[in-house]
Amino acid sequence: MQDNATEVTAAGIARLAGVGRAAVSNWRRRHADFPKPVGGTETSPSFALAEVEDWLRRQGKLAEVPLRERVWQQLVGHPEGPVAALVHAGCALLLIHDRPTVWLELSAASDERLAELLPTALEQVLAPRFGMVRRPAVRTPAPAELLPSAPLLRGAAELAAELGARQTYEFLLGRHLDANPRQYTLTPGDLAALMADLAGPARSFLDPACGTGALLRAVAPGTDQELYGQDSAPELAELTALRLALHTRAAVRTAVGDSLRADAYETLRADAVLCHPPFNERNWGHDELAYDPRWEYGFPARTESELAWVQHALARLRDGGTAVLLMPPPPPPAARAAASAPISCAVAPCARSSPCRSARHPRTTSRCTCGCCAAPKGRPRSPRCSSRTRPASRRPPTAAAVSTGRPSAPPSWTPGTPSTAPAPPAKSPA
């Protein structure tokens, strides 16, 4: 029976029965017929969900498992892990959302037959919704992968009949994120809405570090929109793609890969870029990206990866487009003064930046700055960082110059010209 593949911990049993965890420990000691562990560890064993449900009913401790709890336990106890279960559930919910009659026909068959026929039906939904990119985020699961998920998919479909496909996926994804707070860097919903509002109405949006898709989901939906996302974690790119496809009818394009090292959208010029980049990363590609043409305003330092993301965002904007990024706090005045250089001020002429609001980073106690930058119309592209020319300086623009638009010294050069170009000679008075 496929349900036996789904495991549940003692904490999950307590939630099923509506009791404390100590009660579950007492049941294990006092009842010889309590289900035996089938996995986990000695200190945190796991049990077959179907056996637990049957035992609770026989003991009169559970009349019926709440549907939401049953589906959640099937997801969290999936033999391939909760992320794989979320992807399979998301694919099925997207099929239910787009082609409900097809799902009804398939679900009438046995689990084995459902797993065999489902990939063909999913392919007809996934391909048109996600299009073709270099490395598509969502692939069609194989029958062997879907077979252990059959009970979960049936439960998710039953829950979707109550809540709707979109709300069902948001419930499952949200609960997974809440249960694993240290595994993900989340953007609070109100902050995501603020950043999307700052970007304003646009046709195409890009998030080069999309994470769980909070920023792109906050964009006001439109039928003619195009949403582009990329993340280095394959599971996050998959979850984001499914989340957006269930949320909007806009064209959704997501890709797997590090946007700095392996940009999937090299030719894209988006109307708006929204980004919550990873903070304080030293291994962002400093050594191999020294000659990258994106560094129009100076080669970012190894210790300031956030400024590489700022220039990446500017490089992917169309002329006149807007980028909104969540930035770490600016460095102290002494450090900011030490970084002052012509290149550190080059962002100011091309970035119409303004400090909009400070927000606490969800994983630290420090406050972050939400910076809004605009690419000027008709900006020239600088040739100085091509593969044949080494950047003239490695000093990056400071966080204050990028996120607040207040450079520490007057600009000494204009965008599109080398930072080492001498100042023009002063004209003699007439």
C-alpha positions in Angstrom: 0.0 0.0 0.0 1.5 3.3 -1.1 0.5 5.2 2.1 2.9 3.0 4.0 5.7 4.9 2.3 4.7 8.1 4.0 6.3 8.5 7.4 5.3 10.7 10.4 7.2 11.7 13.5 6.0 11.7 17.1 5.4 15.4 16.8 3.2 14.8 13.7 1.3 12.1 15.5 0.6 14.6 18.3 -0.8 17.1 15.8 -3.0 14.4 14.2 -4.5 13.5 17.6 -4.6 17.0 19.0 -2.5 16.0 22.1 0.9 16.9 23.4 4.0 15.0 22.5 4.3 13.6 26.0 1.0 11.7 25.4 2.5 10.0 22.3 5.5 8.9 24.4 3.1 7.4 26.9 1.1 5.6 24.3 4.3 4.0 23.0 5.2 2.7 26.5 1.7 1.6 27.6 0.3 0.0 24.4 2.1 -3.0 23.0 0.2 -2.7 19.7 1.4 0.8 19.0 3.0 1.0 15.5 6.7 0.2 15.5 9.2 2.7 14.0 10.0 2.3 10.4 12.7 5.0 10.1 14.3 8.0 11.6 16.7 7.7 14.5 16.6 6.3 18.0 15.9 9.7 19.5 13.6 10.8 16.7 11.9 7.8 15.2 9.3 7.9 12.4 6.3 5.8 11.8 4.1 4.7 8.9 1.3 7.2 8.6 -1.3 4.6 7.5 -0.5 2.4 10.5 -0.7 5.4 12.9 -4.0 6.5 11.5 -5.4 3.0 11.8 -4.2 2.7 15.4 -5.6 6.0 16.4 -9.0 5.1 15.0 -9.0 1.7 16.7 -8.2 3.4 20.0 -10.9 6.0 19.6 -8.4 8.7 19.7 -9.1 10.0 16.2 -12.5 10.0 14.5 -11.1 11.4 11.2 -7.7 13.0 10.3 -8.3 16.6 9.3 -7.7 16.9 5.6 -5.1 19.6 5.8 -3.2 17.7 8.4 -3.4 14.5 6.4 -2.1 16.1 3.3 0.7 17.9 5.2 1.8 14.6 6.8 1.9 12.9 3.5 4.0 15.7 2.1 6.5 16.0 5.0 6.8 12.2 5.2 7.4 11.7 1.5 10.1 9.1 0.9 12.0 11.6 -1.4 11.6 14.5 1.0 9.2 17.4 1.3 10.7 19.5 -1.6 10.2 16.7 -4.1 6.7 16.2 -2.7 6.0 20.0 -3.1 7.1 19.9 -6.7 4.9 16.9 -7.6 2.0 18.4 -5.7 2.6 21.7 -7.5 2.6 20.0 -10.9 -0.7 18.2 -10.1 -2.3 21.4 -8.8 -1.3 23.3 -11.9 -3.0 20.5 -14.0 -6.1 20.8 -11.8 -6.0 24.6 -12.2 -5.6 24.6 -16.0 -7.3 21.4 -17.0 -9.6 20.1 -14.3 -11.4 17.6 -16.5 -8.1 15.9 -17.4 -7.3 15.4 -13.8 -10.7 14.0 -13.0 -10.3 11.4 -15.8 -6.8 10.4 -14.6 -7.6 10.3 -10.9 -10.3 7.7 -11.5 -7.6 5.1 -12.3 -5.4 3.2 -9.8 -2.3 4.7 -8.4 -0.1 2.8 -10.8 -2.2 3.8 -13.8 -2.3 7.5 -12.6 1.5 7.6 -12.3 1.8 6.1 -15.8 -0.5 8.5 -17.5 0.2 11.7 -15.5 3.5 12.7 -17.2 2.0 13.1 -20.6 -0.8 15.3 -19.2 1.7 17.3 -17.2 3.9 17.9 -20.3 0.9 19.5 -22.1 0.6 22.0 -19.2 4.2 22.6 -18.1 5.7 23.3 -21.6 3.3 26.1 -22.6 3.3 27.8 -19.2 7.1 27.8 -18.7 8.3 28.1 -22.2 11.8 27.2 -23.3 14.9 28.6 -21.5 18.4 27.4 -21.5 17.9 25.4 -18.3 14.2 25.0 -17.5 13.5 24.9 -13.9 10.5 22.5 -13.9 10.9 19.1 -15.6 8.1 16.5 -16.0 8.5 13.8 -13.4 8.8 10.2 -14.5 6.2 7.6 -13.6 8.5 5.9 -11.1 8.9 9.2 -9.4 5.2 9.9 -9.3 4.1 6.5 -7.9 5.1 7.2 -4.3 3.3 10.6 -4.6 0.0 9.3 -5.7 -1.7 9.4 -2.3 -0.4 12.9 -1.8 -1.6 14.1 -5.2 -5.1 12.7 -4.5 -5.1 14.4 -1.1 -4.0 17.7 -2.6 -6.7 17.5 -5.2 -9.3 16.9 -2.5 -8.0 19.9 -0.6 -8.0 22.0 -3.8 -11.7 21.3 -4.1 -12.1 23.1 -0.7 -9.5 25.9 -1.0 -8.7 26.1 -4.7 -5.5 25.0 -6.3 -3.6 28.2 -5.7 -4.5 28.5 -2.0 -3.7 24.8 -1.5 -0.2 25.2 -2.9 0.4 28.4 -0.8 -0.7 26.5 2.3 1.7 23.6 1.7 4.6 25.8 0.6 4.0 28.3 3.5 3.9 25.6 6.1 7.1 24.0 4.7 8.9 27.4 4.9 7.6 27.9 8.4 8.9 24.5 9.4 12.4 25.1 8.0 13.2 28.7 8.8 17.0 28.2 8.7 17.1 26.7 5.3 15.6 29.7 3.4 16.2 33.4 3.3 12.7 34.8 3.1 11.5 38.3 2.0 8.6 39.4 4.3 5.4 39.9 2.4 4.9 43.6 3.2 8.5 44.3 2.2 8.0 42.4 -1.1 4.9 44.4 -1.8 6.7 47.7 -1.1 9.5 46.8 -3.5 7.1 45.8 -6.2 5.2 49.0 -5.7 8.4 51.0 -6.0 9.2 49.3 -9.3 5.8 50.5 -10.6 3.8 49.0 -13.5 5.9 47.2 -16.1 5.6 44.5 -18.7 8.7 42.5 -17.9 10.1 41.7 -14.4 13.3 39.9 -13.5 14.5 38.5 -10.2 18.0 37.1 -10.6 18.0 35.6 -7.1 14.3 34.6 -6.9 14.5 32.3 -3.9 10.9 31.3 -3.1 9.4 33.8 -5.5 8.1 36.3 -3.0 9.1 39.4 -5.0 7.7 38.3 -8.4 4.6 37.1 -6.7 4.1 40.6 -5.2 3.9 42.1 -8.7 0.4 43.2 -9.7 -0.8 40.5 -12.1 -1.3 41.2 -15.7 -2.1 39.0 -18.7 0.6 40.5 -20.9 3.4 40.4 -18.4 6.6 38.4 -18.5 8.1 37.2 -15.2 11.7 36.0 -15.3 13.4 34.3 -12.3 16.7 32.5 -11.7 18.2 30.8 -8.7 21.2 28.7 -8.1 19.2 26.2 -6.0 17.2 23.9 -8.4 14.5 23.2 -5.8 13.9 27.0 -5.3 13.7 27.6 -9.0 11.1 24.8 -9.3 9.0 26.0 -6.3 9.1 29.6 -7.6 8.0 28.5 -11.1 5.0 26.5 -9.8 4.1 29.2 -7.4 4.0 31.9 -10.0 2.2 29.7 -12.6 -0.6 29.1 -10.1 -0.7 32.8 -9.1 -0.8 34.5 -12.5 -1.6 34.0 -16.1 1.5 35.9 -17.1 4.3 34.2 -19.0 6.6 32.6 -16.4 10.3 31.9 -17.2 12.5 30.4 -14.6 16.0 29.0 -14.9 18.5 27.2 -12.7 21.9 28.6 -12.2 24.0 31.3 -10.5 23.0 34.6 -12.2 26.5 36.0 -11.7 28.4 33.0 -13.0 25.9 31.5 -15.4 23.3 34.1 -16.4 20.4 32.6 -18.2 19.2 35.9 -19.5 22.2 37.5 -21.1 20.2 39.3 -23.8 17.3 40.3 -21.6 16.5 43.9 -21.0 13.7 43.9 -18.5 11.5 46.9 -17.6 12.1 46.2 -13.9 14.5 44.2 -11.7 13.5 43.1 -8.2 16.2 41.4 -6.1 16.9 40.3 -2.6 20.5 39.2 -3.2 22.5 37.0 -0.8 24.5 39.1 1.6 28.1 38.8 2.6 29.1 36.1 0.2 32.8 35.9 -0.7 32.5 33.1 -3.2 30.5 35.0 -5.7 32.9 34.6 -8.6 35.3 37.5 -8.0 38.3 35.7 -9.6 36.6 34.3 -12.7 34.5 37.4 -13.5 37.2 40.0 -13.5 36.7 40.9 -17.2 32.9 40.7 -17.2 31.3 43.5 -19.2 28.7 44.1 -16.5 31.1 46.0 -14.3 30.4 49.3 -16.0 30.9 51.2 -12.7 33.9 49.4 -11.2 35.0 45.9 -10.3 33.3 44.9 -7.1 35.5 43.8 -4.2 35.5 40.2 -3.1 33.9 41.2 0.3 31.0 43.2 -1.3 29.1 40.8 -3.4 26.0 42.9 -3.0 27.5 45.5 -5.3 28.0 42.9 -8.0 24.3 42.1 -7.8 23.5 45.8 -8.2 25.6 46.1 -11.4 24.1 42.8 -12.6 20.6 44.3 -12.1 21.5 47.5 -14.0 23.0 45.5 -16.8 19.7 43.6 -17.3 17.5 46.8 -17.3 16.3 48.4 -20.5 17.0 52.1 -20.8 14.8 54.0 -18.4 14.0 50.8 -16.4 13.9 50.6 -12.6 15.7 48.2 -10.2 14.7 47.8 -6.6 17.1 45.8 -4.4 17.3 45.0 -0.7 20.7 46.0 0.5 22.6 45.5 3.7 23.4 48.4 6.0 26.0 50.8 4.7 29.5 50.5 6.1 30.6 52.8 8.9 31.9 56.3 7.9 35.5 55.4 8.2 35.2 52.4 5.9 33.0 54.4 3.5 35.7 57.1 3.3 38.4 54.5 2.7 36.4 53.2 -0.3 36.0 56.6 -1.8 37.3 56.8 -5.4 36.1 57.9 -8.8 34.6 54.5 -9.4 32.8 54.6 -6.0 30.8 57.6 -7.3 30.1 56.3 -10.8 26.8 54.8 -9.8 25.3 58.1 -8.8 24.8 59.6 -12.3 23.2 56.4 -13.6 21.2 55.4 -10.5 18.4 57.7 -9.4 18.4 56.1 -6.0 16.5 57.1 -2.9 16.4 55.5 0.5 12.8 54.3 0.8 12.5 52.4 4.0 14.7 50.4 6.4 13.6 46.9 7.3 15.1 44.3 9.5 16.7 41.4 7.7 14.7 38.3 8.5 17.7 36.3 9.7 19.7 39.0 11.4 19.1 41.9 13.8 20.5 44.5 11.5 18.4 46.8 9.3 18.5 46.6 5.6 18.0 49.4 3.0 15.6 49.1 0.1 17.3 51.0 -2.7 15.6 52.1 -6.0 17.8 52.6 -9.0 16.9 53.7 -12.5 18.9 53.2 -15.7 19.2 56.4 -17.7 17.8 56.6 -21.2 20.4 56.3 -24.0 23.2 55.2 -21.6 26.3 54.2 -23.5 27.7 50.8 -22.8 31.3 50.9 -21.5 33.9 48.8 -23.4 36.5 49.0 -20.7 35.6 45.7 -19.0 35.6 43.6 -22.2 37.5 40.3 -22.3 40.5 42.2 -23.7 40.7 45.0 -21.2 41.3 44.6 -17.5 39.3 46.9 -15.2 41.3 50.0 -14.2 40.2 49.8 -10.6 38.9 47.1 -8.3 37.4 49.5 -5.8 33.7 49.0 -5.7 30.9 51.5 -5.2 30.0 51.8 -1.6 26.8 50.4 -0.2 25.7 54.0 0.6 26.3 55.2 -2.9 24.3 52.4 -4.4 21.4 52.1 -2.0 20.9 55.8 -1.1 22.3 57.7 -4.1 24.5 59.8 -1.9 28.1 59.2 -3.0 30.9 60.1 -0.7 32.6 62.4 -3.2 31.6 64.2 -6.4 31.7 62.0 -9.5 34.8 62.4 -11.6 33.7 60.6 -14.7 30.5 59.8 -16.5 29.0 56.4 -17.3 30.4 54.7 -20.3 33.9 56.2 -20.1 36.9 54.6 -18.5 37.5 55.6 -14.9 41.2 56.3 -15.7 40.3 58.9 -18.4 42.0 62.2 -17.5 39.8 65.2 -16.8 39.3 67.5 -19.8 41.5 70.6 -19.9 40.0 73.7 -18.5 38.9 76.2 -21.1 40.6 79.5 -21.1 38.3 82.4 -20.3 37.1 84.3 -23.4 
